[in-house]
Amino acid sequence: MGNNLATAADRVVDALYERDLEGARARFGEVVKGASKATVDEFLKVLAATVELPEGAVVWGFGIDIWSNPHRHDFAWRCGGCRWTGSNYRTGRAARDAATEHAGEHSPALKVEAFGDEEYAAAALRVAS
């Protein structure tokens, strides 16, 4: 199943790269419809692993970009230096502030960087509303 999940994740990521949110959601749905919780959890991990986080940085942005998940309707942050993450922020500013707080607590050398496409995030939020 692992290779199938990787192939399915590639199809979702390709659609997201093309900014085809409906296509990405359809491909996502093909995998999770009727799937076990374990399969869905594994698929979400495979999707998240497709996001290249810069080492030494905490990135924040729209959840679609941070997690490669076309059903995220929030903002989030992830640390490239550890496994810490934060999700479900209603605004980019809140995610950025939390990422900055994490960087300050984790390591002063970490940079806080925006990640993803703000214009796309705004369009995706309109679709989700």
C-alpha positions as CSV (number, residue, x, y, z in Angstrom):
1,M,0.0,0.0,0.0
2,G,3.0,2.3,0.7
3,N,3.9,2.7,-3.0
4,N,0.2,3.3,-3.9
5,L,0.0,6.0,-1.3
6,A,3.2,7.6,-2.7
7,T,1.7,7.6,-6.2
8,A,-1.6,9.0,-4.9
9,A,0.3,11.7,-3.0
10,D,2.2,12.6,-6.2
11,R,-1.1,13.1,-8.0
12,V,-2.4,15.3,-5.2
13,V,0.8,17.4,-5.1
14,D,0.9,17.7,-8.9
15,A,-2.7,19.1,-8.9
16,L,-1.7,21.5,-6.1
17,Y,1.3,22.6,-8.0
18,E,-1.0,23.4,-10.9
19,R,-3.2,25.2,-8.5
20,D,-6.1,22.8,-9.4
21,L,-7.7,22.7,-5.9
22,E,-10.8,20.8,-7.1
23,G,-8.6,18.2,-8.8
24,A,-6.4,17.8,-5.8
25,R,-9.4,17.4,-3.6
26,A,-10.9,14.8,-5.9
27,R,-7.6,12.8,-6.0
28,F,-7.4,13.1,-2.2
29,G,-11.0,11.7,-1.9
30,E,-10.2,8.7,-4.1
31,V,-7.7,7.6,-1.5
32,V,-9.5,8.3,1.7
33,K,-13.1,7.3,0.8
34,G,-13.8,4.1,2.7
35,A,-10.2,3.9,3.9
36,S,-9.2,2.9,7.4
37,K,-8.1,5.5,9.9
38,A,-4.6,4.0,9.7
39,T,-4.5,4.3,5.9
40,V,-5.7,7.9,6.1
41,D,-3.1,8.8,8.8
42,E,-0.4,7.2,6.7
43,F,-1.5,9.1,3.6
44,L,-1.4,12.4,5.5
45,K,2.1,11.6,6.6
46,V,3.1,10.8,3.0
47,L,1.6,14.1,1.8
48,A,3.4,16.1,4.6
49,A,6.7,14.5,3.6
50,T,6.4,16.0,0.1
51,V,6.9,19.5,1.6
52,E,10.6,20.4,1.6
53,L,11.3,22.3,4.8
54,P,14.5,24.3,4.9
55,E,16.9,23.1,7.6
56,G,17.4,25.8,10.2
57,A,14.1,27.5,9.5
58,V,10.5,27.6,10.8
59,V,8.1,28.1,8.0
60,W,4.6,29.4,8.2
61,G,1.9,29.8,5.6
62,F,-1.4,28.4,4.4
63,G,-2.1,24.9,5.5
64,I,-2.5,23.6,2.0
65,D,1.1,24.5,1.3
66,I,2.5,23.5,4.7
67,W,0.9,20.0,4.7
68,S,0.2,19.4,0.9
69,N,-3.3,18.7,2.0
70,P,-6.0,20.2,-0.2
71,H,-8.6,20.2,2.6
72,R,-6.7,22.5,5.0
73,H,-8.6,25.7,5.6
74,D,-6.2,27.2,8.0
75,F,-2.7,28.6,8.5
76,A,0.1,26.5,10.0
77,W,3.8,26.4,10.8
78,R,6.4,23.6,10.7
79,C,10.0,23.6,12.0
80,G,12.7,22.3,9.7
81,G,15.0,21.8,12.7
82,C,12.7,19.5,14.7
83,R,9.4,17.8,14.6
84,W,7.3,20.6,16.1
85,T,4.4,22.0,14.2
86,G,1.4,24.2,14.8
87,S,-1.9,24.2,12.9
88,N,-5.4,25.6,12.8
89,Y,-4.5,29.3,13.0
90,R,-7.2,31.5,11.5
91,T,-4.7,34.1,10.2
92,G,-1.3,34.1,8.7
93,R,-0.2,36.6,11.3
94,A,-1.1,34.2,14.2
95,A,0.8,31.4,12.5
96,R,3.8,33.6,12.0
97,D,3.7,34.8,15.6
98,A,3.5,31.2,16.9
99,A,6.4,30.2,14.5
100,T,8.4,33.1,15.8
101,E,7.7,32.1,19.4
102,H,8.8,28.5,18.6
103,A,12.0,29.7,17.0
104,G,12.8,31.8,20.0
105,E,12.2,28.9,22.4
106,H,13.9,26.3,20.3
107,S,17.0,28.0,18.9
108,P,17.8,31.6,18.3
109,A,19.6,30.6,15.1
110,L,16.3,29.5,13.4
111,K,14.9,31.8,10.8
112,V,11.2,32.3,10.4
113,E,10.1,32.3,6.8
114,A,6.9,32.6,4.9
115,F,6.1,29.5,2.8
116,G,3.7,29.2,-0.1
117,D,1.6,31.5,-2.2
118,E,-0.5,34.1,-0.4
119,E,-2.7,34.8,-3.5
120,Y,-3.5,31.1,-3.8
121,A,-4.2,30.9,-0.1
122,A,-6.7,33.7,-0.4
123,A,-8.4,32.0,-3.4
124,A,-8.6,28.7,-1.5
125,L,-10.1,30.4,1.5
126,R,-12.8,31.9,-0.7
127,V,-13.6,28.4,-2.1
128,A,-13.8,26.9,1.4
129,S,-16.2,29.6,2.6
